[in-house]
Amino acid sequence: MTLHISSAYNEDLIHINSKIVEMGGLCEQIIDNTNLSIKDNNVQLAEKAILLDEKLDFLENEINESVIKAIALRQPVADDLRVLFSAIKISGAFERVGDLCKNIAKRTQLLIDENQIEIRREIFELGEKVKKQLTRSINSYTNQDTKLATKVWKNDYKVDQMYTDLFNNLLVYLKKKKRVASGSHLMIIAKNYERIGDHATHIGEMTHFAITGENLVAIRPKVNLPV
């Protein structure tokens, strides 16, 4: 976070930054609860994930209001505007991570009577990979670390590859078990994890942009997603 010669604007930045860091911490909690609810078929952890999403929504609104106020009162330019723009983008990505985790948690509750130990384990492993990416993106912002932000951006293909492999395994599972309803929920859960990975990547991109003013445009590994 770049400090400004205006003490009032500095206070605005510090407040906004603290709320973004708080959102990041909540996102780590919510995805951890979501992952464990999948792994252990734990409806209580799923419910905790759903409740945490409400806090993320509240914080995003608070950040948006703080950014609008800072723009109106401080009239920031150039680098200052870039930092505020990035704050809105990053908080929005955190909010969508919460929405996706909530969706996963709700679908997990619908699968409470289903016994899919092997396929759940694979989904859990995808969730843990995504959580690692998310944590790195949060740390890149908290520590203002462009190298870590770039690493998150470059490693997005690893999540995509895991998702693609899992998608193919889910197709086999559906054909074998002939459980269309539960299989569909599992498909959507896996897709939501892949999308959380995309948001983690976006947070890394916006962190890099906020610090340097430059977009990440280098060629990076890509995976053709099935859906």
ABEGO torsion letter per residue (X at the ends): XBBBABAAAAAAAAAAAAAAAAAAAAAAAAAAAAAAAAAAGBAAAAAAAAAAAAAAAAAAAAAAAAAAAAAAAAGBBEAAAAAAAAAAAAAAAAAAAAAAAAAAAAAAAAAAABBBAAAAAAAAAAAAAAAAAAAAAAAAAAAGBAAAAAAAAAAAAAAAAAAAAAAAAAAAAAAAAGBAAAAAAAAAAAAAAAAAAAAAAAAAAAAAAAAAGBBBABBBBBBBBAX
